[in-house]
Amino acid sequence: MIKNKIGIKTATSTFSIEPGKVKEFALALGDSNPAYETGEIKVSASFEVSKA
């Protein structure tokens, strides 16, 4: 059952996102930062989920 997977730590993963999709997302949010237009922006995100 998928609920049994909540809170399990996994290995760190790295992946790339196609720059055009980043631009689309920024446009949808109304963010006019020029770095989103060129794809020059790099973002590092980390998410930690814990059981409530």
JOCORZI-V102446 format. One record per backbone hydrogen bond with DSSP energy under -0.5 kcal/mol. NH is the residue of the N-H (numbers start at 1). CO is the residue of the C=O. If there is no record, write none. Layout:
nh co
NH CO
NH CO
This chain:
nh co
4 1
5 2
6 3
8 5
21 18
22 18
23 19
24 20
25 21
26 22
27 23
28 24
29 25
30 26
30 27
31 26
32 30
36 33
37 33
37 34
38 34
39 35
40 35
41 35
45 43
